[in-house]
Amino acid sequence: MAWVILVISGVLEAIWATALGKSEGFSRPIPTIVFGVALVASMGGLAYAMRSLPTGTAYAVWVGIGAALTVTYAMVTGDEPASWIKVALLMGIVGCVVGLKVLH
């Protein structure tokens, strides 16, 4: 169950990171609210997962999922230019996250 919560928390990290950028310094209310709710839920899930997973593994998986999804979303929406090298590097992050799960 901790792994499921951790993955959901990683997705929520991508949501709050994206909302933070779209909040324009907390000047836009809807993205600011999304940021706050997703941040609290993401941190809560990470904390829950760390009750049974090693801190280093849980944190690396959480930030890896969040980072990969944040960049992927930005490339898909056109907010950030996409390239084959970025895609390859993102696949490396995802591979490392899967490797941490497999080795656990």
C-alpha positions as CSV (number, residue, x, y, z in Angstrom):
1,M,0.0,0.0,0.0
2,A,2.9,2.4,0.7
3,W,4.1,2.1,-2.9
4,V,0.6,3.0,-4.2
5,I,0.4,6.0,-1.9
6,L,4.0,7.0,-2.9
7,V,3.2,6.9,-6.6
8,I,0.0,9.0,-6.1
9,S,2.0,11.5,-4.0
10,G,4.6,11.7,-6.8
11,V,1.8,12.5,-9.3
12,L,0.5,15.2,-6.8
13,E,4.0,16.6,-6.7
14,A,3.8,17.2,-10.5
15,I,0.4,18.8,-10.0
16,W,1.6,21.2,-7.3
17,A,4.8,22.1,-9.2
18,T,2.8,22.9,-12.3
19,A,0.2,24.8,-10.3
20,L,3.0,26.8,-8.6
21,G,4.3,28.0,-12.0
22,K,0.8,28.8,-13.2
23,S,0.0,30.8,-10.0
24,E,2.4,33.5,-11.2
25,G,3.7,34.2,-7.7
26,F,0.5,33.3,-6.0
27,S,-1.3,36.1,-7.8
28,R,-3.9,33.8,-9.5
29,P,-6.3,32.2,-7.0
30,I,-7.3,28.9,-8.7
31,P,-3.7,27.7,-9.4
32,T,-2.7,28.9,-5.9
33,I,-5.5,26.8,-4.3
34,V,-4.6,23.8,-6.5
35,F,-1.0,24.2,-5.4
36,G,-1.8,24.3,-1.7
37,V,-4.2,21.3,-1.8
38,A,-1.9,19.2,-3.9
39,L,1.2,20.2,-1.8
40,V,-0.4,19.1,1.5
41,A,-1.8,15.9,0.0
42,S,1.6,15.1,-1.7
43,M,3.6,15.7,1.5
44,G,1.1,13.7,3.6
45,G,1.3,10.8,1.2
46,L,5.1,10.9,1.2
47,A,5.1,11.0,5.0
48,Y,2.8,8.0,5.1
49,A,4.9,6.0,2.7
50,M,8.0,6.8,4.7
51,R,6.5,4.9,7.7
52,S,7.3,1.7,5.9
53,L,9.8,2.6,3.1
54,P,13.3,3.8,3.6
55,T,13.5,7.6,3.5
56,G,16.1,7.8,0.7
57,T,14.2,5.4,-1.6
58,A,10.8,7.0,-0.9
59,Y,12.1,10.5,-1.5
60,A,14.0,9.5,-4.7
61,V,10.9,7.8,-6.1
62,W,8.6,10.7,-5.1
63,V,10.8,13.4,-6.6
64,G,11.6,11.3,-9.7
65,I,8.0,10.7,-10.5
66,G,7.2,14.4,-9.9
67,A,10.0,15.7,-11.9
68,A,9.4,13.4,-14.9
69,L,5.7,14.1,-15.0
70,T,6.2,17.9,-14.6
71,V,8.6,18.1,-17.5
72,T,6.5,15.7,-19.6
73,Y,3.4,17.8,-19.0
74,A,5.3,21.0,-19.9
75,M,6.5,19.4,-23.2
76,V,3.1,18.1,-24.1
77,T,1.4,21.4,-23.5
78,G,4.1,23.3,-25.4
79,D,5.3,25.3,-22.3
80,E,8.7,23.7,-22.8
81,P,10.3,22.6,-26.0
82,A,10.6,18.8,-26.5
83,S,13.6,17.0,-27.8
84,W,14.7,13.4,-28.2
85,I,17.4,13.9,-25.6
86,K,15.0,15.2,-23.0
87,V,12.7,12.2,-23.7
88,A,15.7,9.9,-23.3
89,L,16.8,11.5,-20.1
90,L,13.2,11.3,-18.7
91,M,13.2,7.6,-19.6
92,G,16.4,7.3,-17.5
93,I,14.7,8.9,-14.5
94,V,11.7,6.6,-14.9
95,G,14.1,3.6,-15.3
96,C,15.9,4.6,-12.1
97,V,12.6,4.9,-10.2
98,V,11.5,1.5,-11.4
99,G,14.9,0.1,-10.4
100,L,14.5,1.4,-6.9
101,K,11.1,-0.3,-6.6
102,V,12.5,-3.6,-8.0
103,L,15.5,-3.6,-5.6
104,H,13.4,-2.8,-2.6
